[in-house]
């Protein structure tokens, strides 16, 4: 009997032992599956987060690019025309019909252009200062003026020290001016040995100097501090000619009762700009906006027709066949 009980107990113990092992195995497998599912979910969540971050970064980059493009497109409108600003205009007092003073008021084409800019930009306070030519650029250097409106052309020396308006407001020509009764000069070759007058520091003077140097000192140059004295000497035969814009000389000759004429010999075409101090870009940019509006509206052409009878705001008005070589 005891033997039979022992055998039964032995089988029962083995049964329970294997049953326990089986239960533990099933539990372990179940845990592994849960862990595997958890890892898959975690991995998918991480991937979703990465994808979301990438999309966010792309969106951010696109926004930044759009912002940059917007900034580039808005550069032209960066100028604030609502801000009050003072424009101190330096100009020559006796360079009619471009700049002059009559009855204490500014008079001339260049100054009419400034007035038109003032009408376009009413938040500008404009002050005019007419001085002799020798003091015009000195006034800009000293800060008395912050812009020069006086038939100023670009030169290498000037561009190193000053800045200019983006757009020209007049196209000037350096043309040969002689006495009305003098028929001895018909071509450039006839200038050999002649004496030509030149205003110190003027665009036309630089053109004259460069041409003479390039052609082996063809003529002599006599320098003057002001145009009136030069034209008086020309009319009296003390010099043989000068370079200047015919539009200017026409009025000067009428005013001084001088017999002068312009020959169809153009030595240079000179676009005319406003000139500013090198660091005064804010003022330059603002006036550029105003000047472009005056050009686009036809106001500049209207003023040119008023003063000169033709449109000298465009290169189309220049006869290229008259340009000397």
PAMAR-155447 format. One record per residue (C-alpha): residue number from 1; residue in one letter; x, y, z. Coordinates in steps of 0.001 Angstrom, whole numbers, plus 500000, padded with zeros to 6 digits. Example, Ala and Ser with C-alpha at 12.3 -4.5 7.8 and 13.67 -1.06 7.14 Angstrom:
% residues 2
1	A	512300	495500	507800 .
2	S	513670	498940	507140 .
//
This chain:
% residues 325
1	X	500000	500000	500000 .
2	X	502789	502375	500916 .
3	X	504547	501521	497691 .
4	X	501462	502362	495684 .
5	X	501131	505770	497456 .
6	X	504760	506541	496811 .
7	X	504376	505837	493143 .
8	X	501229	508001	492940 .
9	X	502942	510870	494784 .
10	X	505937	510628	492469 .
11	X	503764	510871	489329 .
12	X	501744	513725	490856 .
13	X	504888	515697	491673 .
14	X	506265	515176	488179 .
15	X	502918	516254	486715 .
16	X	502851	519453	488778 .
17	X	506490	520104	487953 .
18	X	505928	519858	484182 .
19	X	502660	521805	484461 .
20	X	504524	524616	486253 .
21	X	507200	524632	483566 .
22	X	504510	524782	480870 .
23	X	502704	527694	482593 .
24	X	505981	529595	483013 .
25	X	506819	529006	479319 .
26	X	503429	530250	478161 .
27	X	503790	533355	480371 .
28	X	507304	534061	479017 .
29	X	506140	533757	475404 .
30	X	503221	536075	476121 .
31	X	505567	538680	477633 .
32	X	507888	538488	474647 .
33	X	505014	539106	472279 .
34	X	503867	542103	474289 .
35	X	507414	543483	474345 .
36	X	507654	542988	470591 .
37	X	504370	544809	470027 .
38	X	505485	547597	472332 .
39	X	508771	547991	470431 .
40	X	506952	548117	467097 .
41	X	504617	550782	468412 .
42	X	507526	552724	469870 .
43	X	509451	552499	466609 .
44	X	506437	553648	464601 .
45	X	505878	556530	467027 .
46	X	509538	557566	466702 .
47	X	509332	557388	462914 .
48	X	506170	559476	462954 .
49	X	507934	562025	465152 .
50	X	510891	562147	462748 .
51	X	508561	562546	459769 .
52	X	506679	565295	461595 .
53	X	509941	567050	462446 .
54	X	511158	566776	458850 .
55	X	507898	568170	457541 .
56	X	508098	570972	460076 .
57	X	511678	571736	459038 .
58	X	510704	571762	455365 .
59	X	507795	574043	456138 .
60	X	510085	576303	458160 .
61	X	512661	576398	455356 .
62	X	509970	577215	452831 .
63	X	508669	579984	455060 .
64	X	512195	581369	455433 .
65	X	512722	581252	451660 .
66	X	509412	582989	451116 .
67	X	510385	585627	453666 .
68	X	513727	586172	451910 .
69	X	512036	586467	448534 .
70	X	509563	588872	450071 .
71	X	512431	590973	451457 .
72	X	514154	591057	448060 .
73	X	510909	592040	446360 .
74	X	510282	594758	448939 .
75	X	513670	596489	448612 .
76	X	512254	598977	446148 .
77	X	509586	599947	448674 .
78	X	511912	600260	451662 .
79	X	512033	604045	451276 .
80	X	509682	605773	453711 .
81	X	508245	608828	451966 .
82	X	506158	609714	455020 .
83	X	509225	610653	457044 .
84	X	510069	614394	457048 .
85	X	513440	615117	455453 .
86	X	515352	618252	454534 .
87	X	516813	618712	451065 .
88	X	519500	621416	451000 .
89	X	520122	622116	447343 .
90	X	523409	623631	446217 .
91	X	523469	625218	442766 .
92	X	525228	627852	440721 .
93	X	523766	631345	440907 .
94	X	524407	632308	437260 .
95	X	524105	629269	434987 .
96	X	520850	630039	433241 .
97	X	518778	628250	431925 .
98	X	519847	625423	434265 .
99	X	520469	627146	437595 .
100	X	520303	630812	438559 .
101	X	518707	633307	440915 .
102	X	516212	635946	439817 .
103	X	514607	638378	442245 .
104	X	515923	636256	445086 .
105	X	514253	633074	443795 .
106	X	515793	629948	442229 .
107	X	515288	629784	438477 .
108	X	516268	627165	435901 .
109	X	515584	623714	434509 .
110	X	517551	621797	437177 .
111	X	515736	623660	439923 .
112	X	512362	623051	438286 .
113	X	513174	619336	438450 .
114	X	513800	619746	442196 .
115	X	510481	621590	442545 .
116	X	508716	618734	440734 .
117	X	510286	616271	443177 .
118	X	508971	618404	446036 .
119	X	505465	618192	444577 .
120	X	505744	614402	444363 .
121	X	507182	614150	447881 .
122	X	505463	616796	450071 .
123	X	507305	615611	453198 .
124	X	510529	617058	451820 .
125	X	511537	620500	453055 .
126	X	513566	622094	450252 .
127	X	516091	624886	450742 .
128	X	517988	626426	447822 .
129	X	521431	628006	447982 .
130	X	522802	629735	444893 .
131	X	526568	630326	444926 .
132	X	529372	630906	442398 .
133	X	530473	627733	440608 .
134	X	533750	627569	442529 .
135	X	531764	627174	445778 .
136	X	529188	624597	444647 .
137	X	531144	621404	445390 .
138	X	532855	623011	448386 .
139	X	529383	623554	449851 .
140	X	528623	619842	449582 .
141	X	531950	618947	451186 .
142	X	531331	621281	454116 .
143	X	527778	620019	454731 .
144	X	526118	623282	453765 .
145	X	524297	621335	451012 .
146	X	523293	617682	450953 .
147	X	522656	617551	447208 .
148	X	523960	619381	444145 .
149	X	521598	620105	441252 .
150	X	523856	621855	438753 .
151	X	524401	619907	435518 .
152	X	526778	617498	437247 .
153	X	528135	614563	435245 .
154	X	529962	611499	436523 .
155	X	533745	611363	436439 .
156	X	536171	608821	437867 .
157	X	537405	611284	440477 .
158	X	533891	612263	441542 .
159	X	532696	608672	441804 .
160	X	535494	607916	444244 .
161	X	534261	610634	446598 .
162	X	530524	611072	445956 .
163	X	527385	609128	445012 .
164	X	524913	609971	442265 .
165	X	521242	609567	441510 .
166	X	520361	606296	439808 .
167	X	518671	608088	436919 .
168	X	519932	611049	434869 .
169	X	517530	613974	434629 .
170	X	519111	615624	431564 .
171	X	521326	614632	428628 .
172	X	523908	617337	428008 .
173	X	526282	617609	425064 .
174	X	529774	619111	425018 .
175	X	529558	621043	421784 .
176	X	531968	623506	420177 .
177	X	530941	627164	420664 .
178	X	532580	629935	418592 .
179	X	532001	633597	417681 .
180	X	529041	634205	415423 .
181	X	531116	635718	412616 .
182	X	533989	633226	412791 .
183	X	533971	630810	409843 .
184	X	537584	629662	410283 .
185	X	536554	626553	412244 .
186	X	534510	623965	410371 .
187	X	536157	620714	411476 .
188	X	538185	619509	414452 .
189	X	541376	619809	412395 .
190	X	540799	623585	412229 .
191	X	541378	623777	416013 .
192	X	545116	623215	415591 .
193	X	546981	626050	417341 .
194	X	543740	627671	418553 .
195	X	543031	628704	422157 .
196	X	539896	627326	423786 .
197	X	538415	628578	427057 .
198	X	537453	626240	429882 .
199	X	535634	626665	433195 .
200	X	537628	625241	436113 .
201	X	536102	621963	437355 .
202	X	533326	621744	434746 .
203	X	532326	618554	432883 .
204	X	533023	620235	429551 .
205	X	536523	621128	430715 .
206	X	537376	617511	431471 .
207	X	536106	616513	428030 .
208	X	538240	619221	426426 .
209	X	541360	618205	428379 .
210	X	540936	614510	427554 .
211	X	540425	615182	423852 .
212	X	543445	617483	423646 .
213	X	545653	614959	425440 .
214	X	544488	612101	423207 .
215	X	545241	614119	420072 .
216	X	548759	615331	420866 .
217	X	547940	618732	422383 .
218	X	546069	619954	419350 .
219	X	545099	623296	420930 .
220	X	545791	625500	423956 .
221	X	543466	625754	426950 .
222	X	542857	628947	428945 .
223	X	541068	628501	432272 .
224	X	538329	630697	433776 .
225	X	536626	630801	437183 .
226	X	533213	631723	435770 .
227	X	531359	631304	432500 .
228	X	530427	634954	431999 .
229	X	534074	636061	431807 .
230	X	534884	633192	429448 .
231	X	532050	634049	427042 .
232	X	532946	637748	427107 .
233	X	536538	636915	426098 .
234	X	535248	634612	423359 .
235	X	533027	637323	421896 .
236	X	535968	639767	421956 .
237	X	538294	637356	420153 .
238	X	540632	636745	423096 .
239	X	539980	633021	422755 .
240	X	538754	631025	419736 .
241	X	536116	628761	421235 .
242	X	534856	626684	424134 .
243	X	532905	623499	424851 .
244	X	529449	623779	426400 .
245	X	525841	622783	426016 .
246	X	524145	624837	423257 .
247	X	521005	625194	425379 .
248	X	523012	627041	428010 .
249	X	525017	629178	425611 .
250	X	521905	630308	423767 .
251	X	520529	631948	426903 .
252	X	523905	633233	428080 .
253	X	524497	634912	424721 .
254	X	521063	636549	424770 .
255	X	521518	637792	428345 .
256	X	524995	639226	427724 .
257	X	524147	640368	424174 .
258	X	526934	638274	422693 .
259	X	527189	637003	419116 .
260	X	527971	633309	419573 .
261	X	527016	630122	417755 .
262	X	527195	626379	418323 .
263	X	528886	624249	415675 .
264	X	527584	620722	414907 .
265	X	530661	619168	416540 .
266	X	529753	617120	419619 .
267	X	532764	616073	421726 .
268	X	530819	614161	424375 .
269	X	527370	613157	425559 .
270	X	526999	613768	429287 .
271	X	524113	612298	431314 .
272	X	523416	614675	434220 .
273	X	522790	613480	437790 .
274	X	522157	614755	441293 .
275	X	525293	614377	443433 .
276	X	525444	613536	447164 .
277	X	527951	612904	449915 .
278	X	529273	609326	449853 .
279	X	527434	608165	453000 .
280	X	524108	609868	452252 .
281	X	522489	606811	450659 .
282	X	519145	607240	452443 .
283	X	518598	610662	450897 .
284	X	519802	609462	447492 .
285	X	517446	606467	447549 .
286	X	514488	608628	448500 .
287	X	515103	611169	445732 .
288	X	515563	608298	443275 .
289	X	512020	607127	444030 .
290	X	510688	610643	443444 .
291	X	512776	611177	440303 .
292	X	511585	607895	438764 .
293	X	507996	609008	439282 .
294	X	508758	612318	437563 .
295	X	510318	610465	434619 .
296	X	507510	607904	434293 .
297	X	504771	610537	434506 .
298	X	506301	612579	431661 .
299	X	507002	615546	433950 .
300	X	510713	615674	433066 .
301	X	509947	615689	429350 .
302	X	507421	618470	429938 .
303	X	510041	620597	431718 .
304	X	512611	619988	428981 .
305	X	510149	621085	426314 .
306	X	509374	624182	428380 .
307	X	513023	625231	428728 .
308	X	514674	623981	425531 .
309	X	511957	623307	422985 .
310	X	512837	619613	422718 .
311	X	513233	616533	424893 .
312	X	516772	616529	426281 .
313	X	515952	613898	428877 .
314	X	516530	611125	426332 .
315	X	519505	609977	424263 .
316	X	517155	609893	421271 .
317	X	517486	613671	421062 .
318	X	521231	613488	420273 .
319	X	522462	613395	416680 .
320	X	525165	610709	416803 .
321	X	526520	611751	413377 .
322	X	527766	615032	414890 .
323	X	529993	613294	417469 .
324	X	533665	613932	416728 .
325	X	536212	611107	416719 .
//
